[in-house]
Amino acid sequence: MILDLAVEALVATLLAVTIGYCFVLNRRLARLRADQNALADLITSLNQATARAEEGVFQLRSVSQSAEESLKSEIARARALSDELALITEAGSNLADRIEAGLSEARGGRTQPARPTRKVEQFPTEEASGDDDDIRQAIRAAR
């Protein structure tokens, strides 16, 4: 009988420990379920953020491609204008060289101090001096 009572006391104690452990385990499982729901919410929001980021990257690529095309066309236009300006500058330089050569030839090789240049509108039409006629002839020869 004492042995039966000791065994039953042991079983009751083990049963109490098991009930206590089940209570602690139940709390942990409840916390795990709550954390699982929070994790599911986090994953959902992460998926939404990823989708927004992908959309942003797509829009950024689109904008950068249009900007690149616009920049390329502006660069091509600038190069064309630069080439045209170089040709105009070269033509002006060549014309200035031809005028200078014509003036030197018209002066007969003599050197004179440089005079301030006059605008074409300021040339007198009927009372031109000899130097002015030489300049006009040099310009006509250069053309």
C-alpha positions in Angstrom: 0.0 0.0 0.0 2.7 2.5 0.7 4.3 1.5 -2.5 1.1 2.1 -4.3 0.7 5.4 -2.6 4.3 6.4 -3.5 3.8 5.4 -7.1 0.5 7.3 -7.3 2.2 10.4 -5.8 5.0 10.1 -8.3 2.5 9.8 -11.2 0.5 12.8 -9.8 3.7 14.8 -9.5 4.8 13.9 -13.1 1.3 14.7 -14.3 1.5 18.2 -12.6 4.9 18.8 -14.2 3.4 17.7 -17.6 0.5 20.0 -17.2 2.8 22.9 -16.3 5.0 22.1 -19.3 1.9 21.9 -21.5 0.9 25.3 -20.2 4.3 26.8 -21.0 4.4 25.0 -24.4 0.9 26.4 -25.2 2.1 30.0 -24.5 5.2 29.5 -26.7 3.0 28.1 -29.5 0.7 31.1 -29.2 3.6 33.4 -29.4 5.0 31.5 -32.4 1.6 31.8 -34.2 1.5 35.5 -33.5 5.1 35.8 -34.8 4.1 33.7 -37.8 1.3 36.2 -38.6 3.7 39.1 -38.2 6.2 37.3 -40.4 3.4 36.8 -43.1 2.6 40.5 -42.9 6.2 41.4 -43.2 6.6 39.1 -46.3 3.5 40.7 -47.8 4.8 44.2 -47.3 8.3 43.1 -48.6 6.7 41.7 -51.8 4.8 45.0 -52.3 8.0 47.0 -51.8 9.8 44.8 -54.2 7.1 45.2 -56.8 7.2 49.0 -56.3 11.0 48.9 -56.6 10.8 46.9 -59.8 8.3 49.4 -61.2 10.6 52.3 -60.2 13.6 50.6 -61.9 11.6 50.1 -65.1 10.5 53.8 -65.1 14.1 54.8 -64.4 15.3 52.8 -67.3 12.7 54.3 -69.6 13.6 57.8 -68.5 17.3 57.2 -68.9 16.8 55.7 -72.4 14.8 58.7 -73.5 17.4 61.0 -71.9 20.2 59.1 -73.6 18.5 59.4 -77.0 17.9 63.1 -76.5 21.5 63.6 -75.4 22.8 61.7 -78.4 20.7 63.9 -80.8 21.9 67.1 -79.1 25.5 65.9 -79.3 25.1 65.1 -83.0 23.6 68.5 -83.6 26.4 70.2 -81.6 29.0 68.3 -83.6 27.3 69.3 -86.9 27.2 73.0 -85.7 30.9 72.7 -84.6 31.9 71.3 -88.0 29.9 74.0 -89.8 31.5 76.7 -87.6 35.0 75.3 -88.3 34.3 75.4 -92.1 33.0 79.0 -91.8 36.0 80.0 -89.7 38.4 78.3 -92.2 36.6 80.0 -95.2 36.8 83.4 -93.4 40.5 82.8 -92.7 41.1 81.8 -96.3 39.2 84.9 -97.5 41.2 87.1 -95.2 44.4 85.6 -96.5 43.3 86.2 -100.1 42.3 89.8 -99.4 45.6 90.4 -97.6 47.5 88.9 -100.6 45.4 91.0 -103.0 46.2 94.1 -101.0 49.9 93.4 -100.9 49.8 92.7 -104.6 47.8 95.9 -105.3 50.2 98.0 -103.2 53.0 96.7 -105.2 54.7 95.0 -102.3 55.1 98.2 -100.3 54.3 98.0 -96.7 52.1 100.6 -95.0 51.0 101.0 -91.5 47.7 99.4 -90.9 44.8 101.8 -91.0 41.6 101.4 -89.1 39.2 99.5 -91.3 36.1 101.2 -92.5 32.7 99.6 -93.0 31.7 99.0 -96.6 28.9 101.5 -96.2 31.4 104.2 -95.4 33.4 103.9 -98.7 32.9 107.0 -100.7 31.4 106.1 -104.1 32.7 108.9 -106.3 35.6 110.4 -104.4 37.6 107.3 -103.7 41.3 107.7 -103.1 43.9 105.5 -104.8 44.2 103.2 -101.8 40.5 102.7 -101.6 40.4 101.7 -105.3 43.2 99.2 -104.6 41.2 97.7 -101.8 38.1 97.4 -103.9 40.1 95.7 -106.7 41.6 93.3 -104.3 38.2 92.3 -102.9 36.9 91.8 -106.5 39.9 89.7 -107.3 39.4 87.6 -104.2 35.8 86.8 -105.2 
